[in-house]
Structures are given as C-alpha cells and as structure tokens.
C-alpha cells in the first residue's frame, strides 16, 4: 500500500534528503511526501534538492519563509540582505546560471498549509484562536508561538489539547533532539538539518522515523548558515 511521509526543513541538504528517502524505502511512484517548507538556503544543494523533489510523483510542498525569499529572487532578482546572511548565498551559487522555469513554478505552487483528514501541515505554525482563512503568511511562514508552547509543554511533560485538529505537523523551529517530538497534538519535525542536526522524515500512519546522518558530516569542509531565523 502507498505510504504518506512528512519531512522537516531540508535547507539545501540533498545528501540528507536522499538518505532519508533511501532509508525509508520510499517509492518515488507510489508514496506521498509532504514537505513542511524551507528546501532552500544553507547547505550547497538547493537546486539539486528541488530537482529531487520534482522527481517524486506525489509530493505536496508547503511554502517556508526561506522559500519565500528564494522565490522573490527567482522572479525579480531582488536579493534581501537578511536572506543572504541566512543561507541565501548558497542557494544562488547552487544554480550556476539561469533558474529552470520548473523550479520557479514549484515554489509558486507551494501551499500555505495542507489539510488532510483533520491533520494540518504548516511551515511555522498557526494561531489556534483564529480560523485558518483569517490567517496569512505572517503566521504560516514565521510565527513560532505554537512551537514555543508545544516545546514548553513537552519539556514540562504536560499533555492536553491545543487546537481542534487531530494532528499538526510543523517545521521552522529547530528542536534539540535527533528525532521529531510530539507535544499534545503537535509534531515538531525540524531536527536541525539547517544547522548541525539531522533531517527527519516520518510515516504519518506508523510514526516510524527515518533520519539522515548529522548534516555537517555529509558536507565536510562546508560552512552552512551563520545566522538563525
């Protein structure tokens, strides 16, 4: 039977992405991959990462804040100084020339969030007090409030309900663990691949996790991002 996986922030680490796919035995034709955003910026293979995702038949891509910056550059040539400091230069270098139109289209078609069987997938988080249709990119791409509450409850070993969703999967906020954690109904999937951590991918039905090696070990001698956001 086809499986559905969710994967955290990739940040230009195609070697980590390929490890996760291989270790999961991912079927490029039949399985479904939901990406929580930020395929761009940091490690040197953003172009290769998007090529890899385009080779998957069933992929749902959710827009991240780094993807937003990258798309601005792809469409207009505008280079945000903050973006450059947070990994954008590596993305520009990964292209070595014109950006393929299908890469622009890939990010243009990215969704602000994805809802499936009362399971919500979003890059940064949501405001639980407001309907999704009343929220926008400032929340979906950037806001860490839900992540901070979830992490705090996890560390205090407090369980409960934060929203009406059965499960929520978020990236954006790196956690100091080598595997995703569940706090209430929130799954925090960013295990620090953009920094010194690993990339994590999970079967949403069985909750089996597949992780890469620590990403710096896959890019020896390469300096990744130097400023966090």
Phi and psi in degrees as a GROMACS rama.xvg file:
@    title "Ramachandran Plot"
@    xaxis  label "Phi"
@    yaxis  label "Psi"
@TYPE xy
-60.2934  144.541  UNK-2
-113.041  159.112  UNK-3
-118.695  128.15  UNK-4
-119.573  153.646  UNK-5
-122.126  142.842  UNK-6
-131.578  144.615  UNK-7
-80.0405  -168.691  UNK-8
-65.0375  123.714  UNK-9
-89.2892  -38.6219  UNK-10
51.8935  49.946  UNK-11
75.6994  11.0176  UNK-12
-99.8894  78.1829  UNK-13
-65.984  -30.5657  UNK-14
-64.1256  -37.8255  UNK-15
-69.9392  -41.4294  UNK-16
-58.9801  -45.8958  UNK-17
-66.3834  -35.9942  UNK-18
-61.6142  -46.0757  UNK-19
-61.5461  -45.1347  UNK-20
-61.8564  -43.0014  UNK-21
-67.1049  -44.8512  UNK-22
-67.8711  -25.9382  UNK-23
-85.0195  -9.35656  UNK-24
62.8894  38.6397  UNK-25
-64.0039  130.927  UNK-26
-90.1068  109.193  UNK-27
-64.9127  -19.2138  UNK-28
-97.2979  -33.0268  UNK-29
-110.228  -34.6933  UNK-30
-77.1257  158.74  UNK-31
-113.002  128.24  UNK-32
-113.962  124.183  UNK-33
-105.06  119.006  UNK-34
-102.154  130.839  UNK-35
-86.4705  12.0737  UNK-36
98.9285  172.281  UNK-37
61.5701  52.8346  UNK-38
-71.744  -19.8369  UNK-39
-93.8403  159.971  UNK-40
75.8848  128.985  UNK-41
120.88  -83.6032  UNK-42
-82.957  166.122  UNK-43
-83.1076  5.84645  UNK-44
-117.41  38.4182  UNK-45
-56.1666  -47.1129  UNK-46
-58.5419  -45.6915  UNK-47
-65.1226  -37.4693  UNK-48
-59.2979  -47.24  UNK-49
-66.8512  -38.5961  UNK-50
-57.707  -43.9473  UNK-51
-62.1781  -44.2675  UNK-52
-66.4401  -35.4877  UNK-53
-67.2291  -20.1634  UNK-54
-83.1093  -6.9332  UNK-55
-89.6781  128.986  UNK-56
-67.3845  -40.4106  UNK-57
-118.564  92.1664  UNK-58
-128.55  133.378  UNK-59
-111.457  119.568  UNK-60
-111.695  128.613  UNK-61
-106.158  134.682  UNK-62
-71.1815  132.979  UNK-63
-108.234  169.102  UNK-64
-65.0479  -36.1292  UNK-65
-69.8967  -32.9861  UNK-66
-65.829  -36.818  UNK-67
-61.2158  -47.229  UNK-68
-60.4413  -45.2454  UNK-69
-62.7234  -41.3803  UNK-70
-64.8033  -38.3752  UNK-71
-56.2809  -46.9712  UNK-72
-64.992  -44.1735  UNK-73
-60.1946  -37.8679  UNK-74
-87.8933  -31.5837  UNK-75
-123.871  -14.2711  UNK-76
82.822  -0.306153  UNK-77
-69.9597  130.864  UNK-78
-114.492  108.84  UNK-79
-76.508  127.233  UNK-80
-60.5017  -38.044  UNK-81
-63.8894  -37.8894  UNK-82
-62.7999  -44.245  UNK-83
-59.1774  -42.2733  UNK-84
-69.3253  -20.8086  UNK-85
-109.718  28.9878  UNK-86
111.274  -3.99884  UNK-87
-63.973  -32.9818  UNK-88
-61.9512  -37.1183  UNK-89
-65.3753  -35.3895  UNK-90
-65.712  -46.207  UNK-91
-59.4644  -45.8348  UNK-92
-64.3022  -28.8526  UNK-93
-66.671  -18.8094  UNK-94
-88.542  -29.2104  UNK-95
51.292  37.163  UNK-96
140.881  -158.375  UNK-97
-59.5641  144.877  UNK-98
-81.2318  127.382  UNK-99
-58.1125  136.245  UNK-100
-55.4011  -33.4207  UNK-101
-68.3189  -22.5589  UNK-102
-74.4283  -40.6727  UNK-103
-60.9289  -46.0037  UNK-104
-63.2699  -38.0087  UNK-105
-57.4812  -47.2193  UNK-106
-75.8997  -33.1424  UNK-107
-61.9122  -34.976  UNK-108
-87.3537  -0.477514  UNK-109
-60.587  144.725  UNK-110
-93.8794  148.814  UNK-111
-68.7459  -30.4215  UNK-112
-163.221  168.141  UNK-113
-135.981  131.241  UNK-114
-120.721  126.769  UNK-115
-144.582  116.193  UNK-116
53.4224  45.2475  UNK-117
61.7791  22.5678  UNK-118
-109.218  125.016  UNK-119
-105.473  134.966  UNK-120
-121.326  123.436  UNK-121
-150.539  152.92  UNK-122
-67.2975  -63.6927  UNK-123
-96.4052  -48.5465  UNK-124
162.083  -169.093  UNK-125
-140.507  168.696  UNK-126
-98.1158  107.923  UNK-127
-61.1969  -17.4045  UNK-128
-87.1457  -6.03333  UNK-129
-125.648  144.565  UNK-130
-60.8217  148.528  UNK-131
-56.1885  -38.0217  UNK-132
-68.33  -12.5664  UNK-133
-98.5489  6.76872  UNK-134
-112.605  165.534  UNK-135
-146.114  -165.098  UNK-136
-57.7127  -30.9659  UNK-137
-61.2807  -29.1561  UNK-138
-91.1508  -55.353  UNK-139
-61.9483  -34.3427  UNK-140
-96.145  -22.307  UNK-141
-127.842  -33.5715  UNK-142
-71.9623  127.383  UNK-143
-103.544  8.20101  UNK-144
-58.9266  -48.717  UNK-145
-62.6893  -40.9611  UNK-146
-63.0165  -42.3326  UNK-147
-65.315  -41.2236  UNK-148
-64.6412  -45.5982  UNK-149
-62.0389  -43.7218  UNK-150
-66.7786  -39.593  UNK-151
-62.7077  -44.0488  UNK-152
-65.7856  -37.0222  UNK-153
-62.9206  -46.5834  UNK-154
-66.6763  -29.675  UNK-155
-88.2955  -2.14175  UNK-156
59.0336  41.1036  UNK-157
-105.792  128.398  UNK-158
-112.128  162.601  UNK-159
165.479  -153.578  UNK-160
-126.524  135.573  UNK-161
-109.37  -25.1597  UNK-162
-144.713  -178.272  UNK-163
-91.2258  -1.16264  UNK-164
-78.6133  150.103  UNK-165
-70.2527  -41.3957  UNK-166
-146.274  146.49  UNK-167
-130.015  131.071  UNK-168
-113.439  125.578  UNK-169
-130.976  155.491  UNK-170
-115.937  -138.159  UNK-171
71.5186  -45.9648  UNK-172
-103.634  106.802  UNK-173
-64.908  141.701  UNK-174
-111.064  152.013  UNK-175
-86.1237  46.0786  UNK-176
-135.342  158.174  UNK-177
-91.1272  -0.388119  UNK-178
-139.581  154.725  UNK-179
-58.1298  154.629  UNK-180
-122.017  152.325  UNK-181
-110.632  127.736  UNK-182
-127.587  117.229  UNK-183
54.9827  -125.676  UNK-184
-97.5969  7.05727  UNK-185
-96.0475  126.73  UNK-186
-103.229  121.873  UNK-187
-98.445  115.236  UNK-188
-103.296  -10.4493  UNK-189
-85.1647  100.916  UNK-190
-99.2151  30.0363  UNK-191
82.5011  26.5243  UNK-192
-61.6559  -26.6998  UNK-193
-73.9973  -9.5353  UNK-194
-124.23  -112.862  UNK-195
-110.346  9.18782  UNK-196
-92.5243  -154.97  UNK-197
-118.081  163.428  UNK-198
-95.5008  133.892  UNK-199
-120.192  140.906  UNK-200
-135.104  137.723  UNK-201
-135.658  138.934  UNK-202
-73.8858  117.764  UNK-203
-71.8783  -15.9966  UNK-204
-89.6781  -47.8133  UNK-205
-89.4166  -17.5571  UNK-206
65.9961  18.7964  UNK-207
-73.7887  134.299  UNK-208
-109.314  140.236  UNK-209
-125.297  125.809  UNK-210
-122.596  155.005  UNK-211
-83.1306  172.964  UNK-212
-66.6472  162.075  UNK-213
-51.6142  128.143  UNK-214
-59.9777  -39.6729  UNK-215
-57.843  -29.4827  UNK-216
-70.9372  -19.5528  UNK-217
-85.3651  -15.6843  UNK-218
-128.776  63.5057  UNK-219
-59.5805  134.202  UNK-220
83.2249  -4.26054  UNK-221
-96.7775  133.465  UNK-222
-95.7115  123.192  UNK-223
-85.1338  -143.226  UNK-224
-67.661  150.194  UNK-225
-119.142  -6.66261  UNK-226
-136.695  133.64  UNK-227
-87.6309  140.231  UNK-228
